[in-house]
Amino acid sequence: MSPHQIIANGKSIAAQLPCTIEEFLIAQKLLPRSVVVEHNGEAVAPSEFSRRQLNAGDTLEIVKIVAGG
Protein backbone atom coordinates (compact mmCIF):
# COMPACT_ATOMS: atom_id res chain seq x y z
CA MET A 1 0.00 0.00 0.00
CA SER A 2 1.63 3.24 -1.10
CA PRO A 3 1.13 6.56 0.64
CA HIS A 4 -1.45 8.95 -0.74
CA GLN A 5 -2.10 12.59 -0.03
CA ILE A 6 -4.66 14.08 2.34
CA ILE A 7 -5.02 17.86 2.66
CA ALA A 8 -5.07 18.68 6.39
CA ASN A 9 -5.37 22.32 7.44
CA GLY A 10 -4.21 23.38 3.98
CA LYS A 11 -1.10 21.16 3.97
CA SER A 12 -0.61 18.04 1.88
CA ILE A 13 0.18 15.10 4.18
CA ALA A 14 1.09 11.56 3.13
CA ALA A 15 -1.27 8.97 4.61
CA GLN A 16 -1.55 5.21 4.37
CA LEU A 17 -4.89 4.79 2.66
CA PRO A 18 -7.47 3.49 3.08
CA CYS A 19 -7.67 4.56 6.71
CA THR A 20 -10.20 6.09 9.06
CA ILE A 21 -10.11 9.60 10.47
CA GLU A 22 -9.19 8.06 13.84
CA GLU A 23 -6.21 6.18 12.34
CA PHE A 24 -5.07 9.34 10.53
CA LEU A 25 -5.25 11.44 13.71
CA ILE A 26 -3.26 8.86 15.69
CA ALA A 27 -0.64 8.73 12.90
CA GLN A 28 -0.36 12.53 13.23
CA LYS A 29 0.17 12.15 17.00
CA LEU A 30 -3.20 13.73 17.78
CA LEU A 31 -5.61 12.36 20.36
CA PRO A 32 -8.96 11.81 18.58
CA ARG A 33 -10.86 13.11 21.64
CA SER A 34 -8.86 16.35 21.71
CA VAL A 35 -9.79 17.64 18.25
CA VAL A 36 -12.75 18.75 16.15
CA VAL A 37 -12.66 17.53 12.54
CA GLU A 38 -14.29 18.72 9.34
CA HIS A 39 -14.07 16.18 6.48
CA ASN A 40 -14.62 17.59 2.98
CA GLY A 41 -16.53 20.52 4.47
CA GLU A 42 -18.72 18.42 6.77
CA ALA A 43 -18.34 18.41 10.57
CA VAL A 44 -17.71 14.90 11.87
CA ALA A 45 -18.83 13.74 15.33
CA PRO A 46 -16.05 12.09 17.36
CA SER A 47 -18.14 8.90 17.45
CA GLU A 48 -17.77 8.74 13.64
CA PHE A 49 -13.94 9.03 13.58
CA SER A 50 -13.45 5.26 13.69
CA ARG A 51 -15.98 4.65 10.89
CA ARG A 52 -15.33 7.51 8.45
CA GLN A 53 -12.96 6.40 5.67
CA LEU A 54 -10.48 8.78 4.09
CA ASN A 55 -9.66 8.74 0.39
CA ALA A 56 -6.81 10.31 -1.58
CA GLY A 57 -7.41 14.01 -2.10
CA ASP A 58 -9.82 14.37 0.84
CA THR A 59 -9.66 17.61 2.81
CA LEU A 60 -9.60 17.75 6.59
CA GLU A 61 -9.74 20.75 8.89
CA ILE A 62 -8.47 19.75 12.32
CA VAL A 63 -8.86 22.08 15.30
CA LYS A 64 -7.42 21.26 18.69
CA ILE A 65 -9.80 21.72 21.59
CA VAL A 66 -8.33 23.92 24.30
CA ALA A 67 -9.90 23.62 27.74
CA GLY A 68 -10.57 27.00 29.31
CA GLY A 69 -10.25 27.79 32.95
Jmol script that loads the backbone (N, CA, C; Angstrom):
load data "model"
ATOM      1  N   MET A   1       0.858  -1.182   0.000  1.00  0.00           N
ATOM      2  CA  MET A   1       0.000   0.000   0.000  1.00  0.00           C
ATOM      3  C   MET A   1       0.900   1.239   0.000  1.00  0.00           C
ATOM      4  N   SER A   2       0.782   2.053  -1.018  1.00  0.00           N
ATOM      5  CA  SER A   2       1.633   3.236  -1.097  1.00  0.00           C
ATOM      6  C   SER A   2       0.942   4.435  -0.459  1.00  0.00           C
ATOM      7  N   PRO A   3       1.742   5.380   0.010  1.00  0.00           N
ATOM      8  CA  PRO A   3       1.130   6.560   0.644  1.00  0.00           C
ATOM      9  C   PRO A   3       0.380   7.414  -0.378  1.00  0.00           C
ATOM     10  N   HIS A   4      -0.664   8.031   0.074  1.00  0.00           N
ATOM     11  CA  HIS A   4      -1.447   8.946  -0.737  1.00  0.00           C
ATOM     12  C   HIS A   4      -1.526  10.263   0.017  1.00  0.00           C
ATOM     13  N   GLN A   5      -2.070  11.265  -0.633  1.00  0.00           N
ATOM     14  CA  GLN A   5      -2.098  12.594  -0.033  1.00  0.00           C
ATOM     15  C   GLN A   5      -3.483  12.952   0.507  1.00  0.00           C
ATOM     16  N   ILE A   6      -3.478  13.487   1.716  1.00  0.00           N
ATOM     17  CA  ILE A   6      -4.665  14.080   2.344  1.00  0.00           C
ATOM     18  C   ILE A   6      -4.311  15.547   2.556  1.00  0.00           C
ATOM     19  N   ILE A   7      -5.247  16.444   2.368  1.00  0.00           N
ATOM     20  CA  ILE A   7      -5.024  17.856   2.661  1.00  0.00           C
ATOM     21  C   ILE A   7      -5.561  18.113   4.067  1.00  0.00           C
ATOM     22  N   ALA A   8      -4.666  18.413   5.001  1.00  0.00           N
ATOM     23  CA  ALA A   8      -5.068  18.677   6.388  1.00  0.00           C
ATOM     24  C   ALA A   8      -4.642  20.088   6.754  1.00  0.00           C
ATOM     25  N   ASN A   9      -5.622  20.921   7.095  1.00  0.00           N
ATOM     26  CA  ASN A   9      -5.373  22.323   7.439  1.00  0.00           C
ATOM     27  C   ASN A   9      -4.543  23.014   6.359  1.00  0.00           C
ATOM     28  N   GLY A  10      -4.866  22.716   5.101  1.00  0.00           N
ATOM     29  CA  GLY A  10      -4.210  23.377   3.977  1.00  0.00           C
ATOM     30  C   GLY A  10      -2.868  22.796   3.580  1.00  0.00           C
ATOM     31  N   LYS A  11      -2.386  21.761   4.277  1.00  0.00           N
ATOM     32  CA  LYS A  11      -1.096  21.155   3.965  1.00  0.00           C
ATOM     33  C   LYS A  11      -1.310  19.740   3.447  1.00  0.00           C
ATOM     34  N   SER A  12      -0.543  19.384   2.421  1.00  0.00           N
ATOM     35  CA  SER A  12      -0.611  18.040   1.879  1.00  0.00           C
ATOM     36  C   SER A  12       0.191  17.099   2.780  1.00  0.00           C
ATOM     37  N   ILE A  13      -0.452  16.039   3.263  1.00  0.00           N
ATOM     38  CA  ILE A  13       0.180  15.098   4.182  1.00  0.00           C
ATOM     39  C   ILE A  13       0.033  13.694   3.619  1.00  0.00           C
ATOM     40  N   ALA A  14       1.142  12.946   3.588  1.00  0.00           N
ATOM     41  CA  ALA A  14       1.094  11.561   3.128  1.00  0.00           C
ATOM     42  C   ALA A  14       0.361  10.725   4.166  1.00  0.00           C
ATOM     43  N   ALA A  15      -0.521   9.845   3.702  1.00  0.00           N
ATOM     44  CA  ALA A  15      -1.267   8.972   4.605  1.00  0.00           C
ATOM     45  C   ALA A  15      -1.351   7.586   3.994  1.00  0.00           C
ATOM     46  N   GLN A  16      -1.342   6.580   4.846  1.00  0.00           N
ATOM     47  CA  GLN A  16      -1.546   5.212   4.369  1.00  0.00           C
ATOM     48  C   GLN A  16      -3.049   5.002   4.187  1.00  0.00           C
ATOM     49  N   LEU A  17      -3.474   4.934   2.949  1.00  0.00           N
ATOM     50  CA  LEU A  17      -4.894   4.790   2.658  1.00  0.00           C
ATOM     51  C   LEU A  17      -5.189   3.394   2.141  1.00  0.00           C
ATOM     52  N   PRO A  18      -6.375   2.845   2.358  1.00  0.00           N
ATOM     53  CA  PRO A  18      -7.467   3.495   3.082  1.00  0.00           C
ATOM     54  C   PRO A  18      -7.225   3.473   4.581  1.00  0.00           C
ATOM     55  N   CYS A  19      -7.727   4.505   5.254  1.00  0.00           N
ATOM     56  CA  CYS A  19      -7.675   4.558   6.712  1.00  0.00           C
ATOM     57  C   CYS A  19      -8.861   5.373   7.190  1.00  0.00           C
ATOM     58  N   THR A  20      -9.114   5.305   8.477  1.00  0.00           N
ATOM     59  CA  THR A  20     -10.198   6.088   9.060  1.00  0.00           C
ATOM     60  C   THR A  20      -9.643   7.410   9.562  1.00  0.00           C
ATOM     61  N   ILE A  21     -10.536   8.332   9.877  1.00  0.00           N
ATOM     62  CA  ILE A  21     -10.106   9.597  10.474  1.00  0.00           C
ATOM     63  C   ILE A  21      -9.338   9.317  11.757  1.00  0.00           C
ATOM     64  N   GLU A  22      -9.851   8.383  12.573  1.00  0.00           N
ATOM     65  CA  GLU A  22      -9.186   8.059  13.837  1.00  0.00           C
ATOM     66  C   GLU A  22      -7.757   7.584  13.593  1.00  0.00           C
ATOM     67  N   GLU A  23      -7.558   6.692  12.638  1.00  0.00           N
ATOM     68  CA  GLU A  23      -6.215   6.185  12.335  1.00  0.00           C
ATOM     69  C   GLU A  23      -5.306   7.309  11.849  1.00  0.00           C
ATOM     70  N   PHE A  24      -5.849   8.205  11.027  1.00  0.00           N
ATOM     71  CA  PHE A  24      -5.068   9.341  10.532  1.00  0.00           C
ATOM     72  C   PHE A  24      -4.642  10.250  11.678  1.00  0.00           C
ATOM     73  N   LEU A  25      -5.576  10.564  12.576  1.00  0.00           N
ATOM     74  CA  LEU A  25      -5.253  11.438  13.714  1.00  0.00           C
ATOM     75  C   LEU A  25      -4.156  10.823  14.574  1.00  0.00           C
ATOM     76  N   ILE A  26      -4.270   9.531  14.867  1.00  0.00           N
ATOM     77  CA  ILE A  26      -3.262   8.859  15.685  1.00  0.00           C
ATOM     78  C   ILE A  26      -1.902   8.886  14.983  1.00  0.00           C
ATOM     79  N   ALA A  27      -1.887   8.677  13.668  1.00  0.00           N
ATOM     80  CA  ALA A  27      -0.642   8.729  12.902  1.00  0.00           C
ATOM     81  C   ALA A  27      -0.009  10.117  12.959  1.00  0.00           C
ATOM     82  N   GLN A  28      -0.849  11.151  13.120  1.00  0.00           N
ATOM     83  CA  GLN A  28      -0.355  12.529  13.232  1.00  0.00           C
ATOM     84  C   GLN A  28      -0.060  12.923  14.680  1.00  0.00           C
ATOM     85  N   LYS A  29      -0.090  11.952  15.571  1.00  0.00           N
ATOM     86  CA  LYS A  29       0.173  12.150  17.004  1.00  0.00           C
ATOM     87  C   LYS A  29      -0.852  13.081  17.659  1.00  0.00           C
ATOM     88  N   LEU A  30      -2.104  12.962  17.198  1.00  0.00           N
ATOM     89  CA  LEU A  30      -3.196  13.734  17.783  1.00  0.00           C
ATOM     90  C   LEU A  30      -4.154  12.782  18.486  1.00  0.00           C
ATOM     91  N   LEU A  31      -4.618  13.165  19.662  1.00  0.00           N
ATOM     92  CA  LEU A  31      -5.615  12.355  20.361  1.00  0.00           C
ATOM     93  C   LEU A  31      -6.976  12.631  19.735  1.00  0.00           C
ATOM     94  N   PRO A  32      -7.660  11.589  19.238  1.00  0.00           N
ATOM     95  CA  PRO A  32      -8.955  11.813  18.584  1.00  0.00           C
ATOM     96  C   PRO A  32      -9.954  12.572  19.450  1.00  0.00           C
ATOM     97  N   ARG A  33      -9.896  12.418  20.769  1.00  0.00           N
ATOM     98  CA  ARG A  33     -10.862  13.111  21.638  1.00  0.00           C
ATOM     99  C   ARG A  33     -10.457  14.550  21.940  1.00  0.00           C
ATOM    100  N   SER A  34      -9.302  14.993  21.415  1.00  0.00           N
ATOM    101  CA  SER A  34      -8.856  16.353  21.709  1.00  0.00           C
ATOM    102  C   SER A  34      -8.985  17.289  20.512  1.00  0.00           C
ATOM    103  N   VAL A  35      -9.671  16.824  19.451  1.00  0.00           N
ATOM    104  CA  VAL A  35      -9.794  17.643  18.252  1.00  0.00           C
ATOM    105  C   VAL A  35     -11.224  17.643  17.716  1.00  0.00           C
ATOM    106  N   VAL A  36     -11.512  18.670  16.915  1.00  0.00           N
ATOM    107  CA  VAL A  36     -12.748  18.754  16.151  1.00  0.00           C
ATOM    108  C   VAL A  36     -12.323  18.611  14.694  1.00  0.00           C
ATOM    109  N   VAL A  37     -13.059  17.808  13.919  1.00  0.00           N
ATOM    110  CA  VAL A  37     -12.663  17.534  12.539  1.00  0.00           C
ATOM    111  C   VAL A  37     -13.793  17.853  11.566  1.00  0.00           C
ATOM    112  N   GLU A  38     -13.400  18.500  10.464  1.00  0.00           N
ATOM    113  CA  GLU A  38     -14.292  18.717   9.341  1.00  0.00           C
ATOM    114  C   GLU A  38     -13.707  17.929   8.173  1.00  0.00           C
ATOM    115  N   HIS A  39     -14.516  17.046   7.583  1.00  0.00           N
ATOM    116  CA  HIS A  39     -14.072  16.179   6.483  1.00  0.00           C
ATOM    117  C   HIS A  39     -14.791  16.597   5.213  1.00  0.00           C
ATOM    118  N   ASN A  40     -14.035  17.104   4.243  1.00  0.00           N
ATOM    119  CA  ASN A  40     -14.616  17.586   2.977  1.00  0.00           C
ATOM    120  C   ASN A  40     -15.760  18.564   3.224  1.00  0.00           C
ATOM    121  N   GLY A  41     -15.559  19.470   4.199  1.00  0.00           N
ATOM    122  CA  GLY A  41     -16.531  20.519   4.468  1.00  0.00           C
ATOM    123  C   GLY A  41     -17.652  20.126   5.402  1.00  0.00           C
ATOM    124  N   GLU A  42     -17.648  18.903   5.896  1.00  0.00           N
ATOM    125  CA  GLU A  42     -18.723  18.420   6.772  1.00  0.00           C
ATOM    126  C   GLU A  42     -18.167  18.110   8.161  1.00  0.00           C
ATOM    127  N   ALA A  43     -18.775  18.692   9.190  1.00  0.00           N
ATOM    128  CA  ALA A  43     -18.345  18.411  10.569  1.00  0.00           C
ATOM    129  C   ALA A  43     -18.583  16.934  10.868  1.00  0.00           C
ATOM    130  N   VAL A  44     -17.621  16.323  11.551  1.00  0.00           N
ATOM    131  CA  VAL A  44     -17.708  14.900  11.874  1.00  0.00           C
ATOM    132  C   VAL A  44     -17.744  14.737  13.389  1.00  0.00           C
ATOM    133  N   ALA A  45     -18.737  14.020  13.889  1.00  0.00           N
ATOM    134  CA  ALA A  45     -18.830  13.740  15.326  1.00  0.00           C
ATOM    135  C   ALA A  45     -17.706  12.785  15.724  1.00  0.00           C
ATOM    136  N   PRO A  46     -17.125  12.986  16.920  1.00  0.00           N
ATOM    137  CA  PRO A  46     -16.051  12.088  17.363  1.00  0.00           C
ATOM    138  C   PRO A  46     -16.434  10.610  17.302  1.00  0.00           C
ATOM    139  N   SER A  47     -17.702  10.304  17.509  1.00  0.00           N
ATOM    140  CA  SER A  47     -18.143   8.901  17.451  1.00  0.00           C
ATOM    141  C   SER A  47     -18.020   8.319  16.039  1.00  0.00           C
ATOM    142  N   GLU A  48     -17.892   9.192  15.029  1.00  0.00           N
ATOM    143  CA  GLU A  48     -17.768   8.736  13.639  1.00  0.00           C
ATOM    144  C   GLU A  48     -16.312   8.559  13.196  1.00  0.00           C
ATOM    145  N   PHE A  49     -15.349   9.059  13.993  1.00  0.00           N
ATOM    146  CA  PHE A  49     -13.943   9.034  13.577  1.00  0.00           C
ATOM    147  C   PHE A  49     -13.470   7.632  13.205  1.00  0.00           C
ATOM    148  N   SER A  50     -13.925   6.617  13.942  1.00  0.00           N
ATOM    149  CA  SER A  50     -13.449   5.259  13.690  1.00  0.00           C
ATOM    150  C   SER A  50     -14.160   4.593  12.514  1.00  0.00           C
ATOM    151  N   ARG A  51     -15.217   5.238  12.000  1.00  0.00           N
ATOM    152  CA  ARG A  51     -15.975   4.654  10.887  1.00  0.00           C
ATOM    153  C   ARG A  51     -15.812   5.414   9.572  1.00  0.00           C
ATOM    154  N   ARG A  52     -15.404   6.670   9.650  1.00  0.00           N
ATOM    155  CA  ARG A  52     -15.330   7.509   8.447  1.00  0.00           C
ATOM    156  C   ARG A  52     -14.018   7.237   7.704  1.00  0.00           C
ATOM    157  N   GLN A  53     -14.134   6.726   6.480  1.00  0.00           N
ATOM    158  CA  GLN A  53     -12.963   6.403   5.669  1.00  0.00           C
ATOM    159  C   GLN A  53     -12.445   7.645   4.944  1.00  0.00           C
ATOM    160  N   LEU A  54     -11.124   7.723   4.849  1.00  0.00           N
ATOM    161  CA  LEU A  54     -10.480   8.784   4.086  1.00  0.00           C
ATOM    162  C   LEU A  54     -10.037   8.242   2.739  1.00  0.00           C
ATOM    163  N   ASN A  55     -10.109   9.089   1.730  1.00  0.00           N
ATOM    164  CA  ASN A  55      -9.656   8.740   0.390  1.00  0.00           C
ATOM    165  C   ASN A  55      -8.641   9.770  -0.080  1.00  0.00           C
ATOM    166  N   ALA A  56      -7.813   9.390  -1.040  1.00  0.00           N
ATOM    167  CA  ALA A  56      -6.810  10.311  -1.581  1.00  0.00           C
ATOM    168  C   ALA A  56      -7.483  11.599  -2.039  1.00  0.00           C
ATOM    169  N   GLY A  57      -6.882  12.721  -1.689  1.00  0.00           N
ATOM    170  CA  GLY A  57      -7.413  14.014  -2.096  1.00  0.00           C
ATOM    171  C   GLY A  57      -8.450  14.597  -1.163  1.00  0.00           C
ATOM    172  N   ASP A  58      -8.857  13.849  -0.130  1.00  0.00           N
ATOM    173  CA  ASP A  58      -9.824  14.374   0.841  1.00  0.00           C
ATOM    174  C   ASP A  58      -9.213  15.565   1.584  1.00  0.00           C
ATOM    175  N   THR A  59     -10.084  16.430   2.058  1.00  0.00           N
ATOM    176  CA  THR A  59      -9.662  17.607   2.806  1.00  0.00           C
ATOM    177  C   THR A  59     -10.163  17.513   4.240  1.00  0.00           C
ATOM    178  N   LEU A  60      -9.247  17.725   5.176  1.00  0.00           N
ATOM    179  CA  LEU A  60      -9.599  17.754   6.594  1.00  0.00           C
ATOM    180  C   LEU A  60      -9.235  19.098   7.171  1.00  0.00           C
ATOM    181  N   GLU A  61     -10.081  19.612   8.034  1.00  0.00           N
ATOM    182  CA  GLU A  61      -9.739  20.745   8.892  1.00  0.00           C
ATOM    183  C   GLU A  61      -9.743  20.195  10.299  1.00  0.00           C
ATOM    184  N   ILE A  62      -8.626  20.316  10.989  1.00  0.00           N
ATOM    185  CA  ILE A  62      -8.471  19.747  12.323  1.00  0.00           C
ATOM    186  C   ILE A  62      -8.169  20.884  13.297  1.00  0.00           C
ATOM    187  N   VAL A  63      -9.027  21.018  14.293  1.00  0.00           N
ATOM    188  CA  VAL A  63      -8.861  22.081  15.296  1.00  0.00           C
ATOM    189  C   VAL A  63      -8.703  21.438  16.660  1.00  0.00           C
ATOM    190  N   LYS A  64      -7.618  21.781  17.340  1.00  0.00           N
ATOM    191  CA  LYS A  64      -7.418  21.258  18.690  1.00  0.00           C
ATOM    192  C   LYS A  64      -8.343  21.954  19.658  1.00  0.00           C
ATOM    193  N   ILE A  65      -8.926  21.176  20.549  1.00  0.00           N
ATOM    194  CA  ILE A  65      -9.802  21.717  21.591  1.00  0.00           C
ATOM    195  C   ILE A  65      -8.922  22.158  22.751  1.00  0.00           C
ATOM    196  N   VAL A  66      -9.101  23.408  23.165  1.00  0.00           N
ATOM    197  CA  VAL A  66      -8.335  23.917  24.298  1.00  0.00           C
ATOM    198  C   VAL A  66      -9.318  24.127  25.458  1.00  0.00           C
ATOM    199  N   ALA A  67      -9.027  23.479  26.569  1.00  0.00           N
ATOM    200  CA  ALA A  67      -9.899  23.620  27.741  1.00  0.00           C
ATOM    201  C   ALA A  67      -9.636  24.970  28.388  1.00  0.00           C
ATOM    202  N   GLY A  68     -10.699  25.694  28.656  1.00  0.00           N
ATOM    203  CA  GLY A  68     -10.570  27.000  29.306  1.00  0.00           C
ATOM    204  C   GLY A  68     -10.609  26.851  30.815  1.00  0.00           C
ATOM    205  N   GLY A  69     -10.229  27.904  31.499  1.00  0.00           N
ATOM    206  CA  GLY A  69     -10.254  27.791  32.946  1.00  0.00           C
ATOM    207  C   GLY A  69     -10.300  29.118  33.613  1.00  0.00           C
TER     208      GLY A  69
END
end "model"
wireframe off; spacefill off
backbone 0.3
color backbone group
